[in-house]
Amino acid sequence: MKKQFLSVAMGVAFLAMATACNSTKTDSKMGDSTAMDTTMADTTMSTEAGVEVGGAMMVPSKNIVENALGSSDHTTLVAAVKQAGLVETLSGTGPFTVFAPTNEAFAKVPAATLTDLMKPAMKADLTKILTYHVVPGALKSSDLKDGQELTTVQGGKLKVSIKDGKVMINGANVTIADVVSSNGVTHVIDGVLMPK
């Protein structure tokens, strides 16, 4: 009887150990799988959604200036913003809506005019032009209506036109809309807006 009891006890112990080992392996595999899923989730979550502009991803966690600095299509605008001393302002809390001309848009401005505007003596004029591209508030394309007038930070008015779903600001086409930053929204445009 003792031998049978000992055999059964050893069998139960062996079975318990085998089950525990299998359970540990399964838990380990599940743990590894969970860890991998968590790692993949963390990677996915750390890749912030944004809009690509000028070869760089514009993301909501960066401010308007930080996003613009990454765009190879906006080097002239960034240089002008620096020259006008507006970096700190456009990095502020806002919110702002910026209509951001590309380098190609600035290339349409006569070279002599652009060169003159970048001179320290022309800082006030450059500031007027740049602030004419900025509207208080964060306006997405869905907030813009055909015929709407927007008052700029400079004090002038911009006219919104919408035809066949295409948005224009004072005749300049919005080529990339709704670039969201931490302190506002940027719309890329194909023209430089000049105040009257």
C-alpha positions in Angstrom: 0.0 0.0 0.0 2.8 2.3 0.9 4.4 1.6 -2.5 1.2 2.4 -4.4 0.7 5.6 -2.4 4.3 6.6 -3.0 3.9 5.8 -6.7 0.8 7.9 -7.0 2.3 10.7 -4.9 5.4 10.8 -7.2 3.1 10.6 -10.3 1.1 13.6 -9.0 4.3 15.5 -8.2 5.7 14.8 -11.6 2.5 15.8 -13.3 2.4 19.0 -11.2 5.9 19.8 -12.2 5.3 19.1 -15.8 2.2 21.3 -15.7 4.1 24.1 -13.9 6.9 23.9 -16.5 4.4 24.1 -19.4 2.5 26.9 -17.7 5.8 28.8 -17.2 6.7 28.2 -20.8 3.3 29.4 -21.9 3.4 32.3 -19.5 6.9 33.1 -20.7 5.8 33.0 -24.3 2.7 35.0 -23.5 4.9 37.4 -21.5 7.3 37.7 -24.4 4.4 38.2 -26.8 2.8 40.8 -24.5 6.2 42.5 -24.1 6.6 42.5 -27.9 3.1 43.9 -28.3 3.8 46.6 -25.7 7.1 47.4 -27.4 5.3 47.6 -30.8 2.6 49.7 -29.3 5.1 52.0 -27.6 6.9 52.4 -31.0 3.6 53.1 -32.8 2.5 55.6 -30.1 5.9 57.4 -30.2 5.6 57.9 -33.9 3.4 61.0 -33.8 0.9 61.6 -36.7 1.5 64.7 -38.7 1.7 66.2 -42.2 4.7 66.0 -44.4 5.9 69.4 -45.6 9.1 70.0 -47.4 10.5 66.5 -46.6 9.8 66.8 -42.9 7.0 65.6 -40.7 5.1 68.5 -39.1 3.7 67.3 -35.8 1.3 68.7 -33.2 3.8 68.5 -30.4 6.1 71.1 -32.0 5.2 74.8 -32.4 4.8 76.6 -35.7 8.5 77.7 -35.9 9.9 74.3 -34.8 7.9 72.7 -37.6 8.8 75.2 -40.2 12.5 74.8 -39.4 12.4 71.3 -40.7 10.8 72.1 -44.1 13.2 72.4 -47.0 10.4 74.3 -48.8 10.3 77.1 -46.3 13.9 78.2 -45.8 13.2 81.7 -47.2 10.2 82.1 -44.9 12.2 81.0 -41.9 15.1 83.4 -42.8 12.6 86.2 -43.1 10.9 85.4 -39.8 14.4 85.4 -38.1 15.3 88.7 -39.8 12.1 90.3 -38.7 12.5 89.1 -35.1 9.3 87.1 -35.1 10.7 83.7 -34.0 9.8 84.3 -30.3 6.3 85.6 -31.2 5.4 82.7 -33.5 6.8 80.3 -31.0 4.5 81.7 -28.3 1.2 80.3 -27.1 -0.9 81.7 -29.9 -3.0 80.3 -31.2 -2.1 81.5 -34.7 -3.1 80.6 -38.2 -0.2 81.1 -40.6 -0.4 81.1 -44.4 3.1 80.0 -45.2 4.6 80.8 -48.6 7.0 78.3 -50.1 10.5 79.1 -51.5 8.9 79.0 -54.9 6.4 81.6 -53.9 9.2 83.9 -52.7 11.0 83.3 -56.0 8.0 85.0 -57.7 8.9 88.2 -55.8 11.4 90.3 -57.7 14.9 89.5 -56.4 15.8 93.1 -55.8 12.6 93.6 -53.7 13.3 90.5 -51.6 17.0 91.4 -51.1 15.9 94.9 -50.0 13.3 93.5 -47.6 16.0 91.3 -45.9 18.1 94.4 -45.0 18.1 95.5 -41.4 16.8 98.9 -42.4 13.7 97.3 -43.9 12.8 95.3 -40.8 9.5 97.2 -40.2 8.4 96.6 -43.8 9.3 92.9 -43.6 7.5 92.6 -40.3 4.3 94.1 -41.9 4.4 91.6 -44.8 5.0 88.6 -42.5 2.4 89.5 -40.0 0.0 90.0 -42.9 0.3 86.2 -43.3 -0.8 85.5 -39.7 -4.4 85.5 -38.3 -5.2 85.2 -34.6 -6.8 81.8 -33.7 -6.4 78.3 -35.1 -8.4 78.1 -38.3 -8.6 74.8 -40.1 -9.7 74.6 -43.7 -13.1 73.5 -42.5 -13.4 76.8 -40.7 -12.8 78.8 -43.9 -15.8 79.9 -46.0 -16.0 81.3 -49.5 -16.1 85.1 -49.4 -14.9 85.2 -45.7 -12.6 88.1 -44.7 -9.9 87.4 -42.1 -8.2 90.2 -40.1 -4.5 89.7 -39.9 -2.1 90.4 -37.1 -0.8 93.3 -39.3 -4.3 94.7 -39.4 -5.1 94.1 -43.0 -7.7 91.8 -44.5 -7.3 88.5 -46.3 -10.1 87.3 -48.6 -10.9 83.6 -48.7 -12.1 82.1 -52.0 -13.2 78.5 -52.3 -13.9 77.0 -55.8 -14.3 73.3 -56.6 -13.1 72.5 -53.1 -9.8 74.5 -53.6 -9.1 77.2 -51.0 -7.4 80.4 -52.0 -6.2 83.3 -49.8 -6.0 86.6 -51.7 -5.6 84.5 -54.9 -2.8 82.3 -53.5 -3.6 78.6 -53.6 -3.5 76.6 -50.4 -1.4 73.6 -51.5 -1.2 71.9 -48.1 -3.9 72.6 -45.5 -4.3 71.9 -41.8 -0.7 71.5 -40.6 -1.4 71.4 -36.9 1.2 72.6 -34.4 1.1 73.1 -30.6 0.3 76.8 -31.0 -1.9 76.9 -34.1 -2.4 75.8 -37.7 -0.3 76.4 -40.8 -1.6 76.4 -44.4 1.1 76.2 -47.1 0.4 78.7 -50.0 2.0 79.2 -53.4 2.1 83.0 -53.3 3.5 85.8 -51.1 0.6 88.0 -49.7 1.3 91.7 -50.0 -0.6 94.2 -47.8 -2.1 97.2 -49.6 
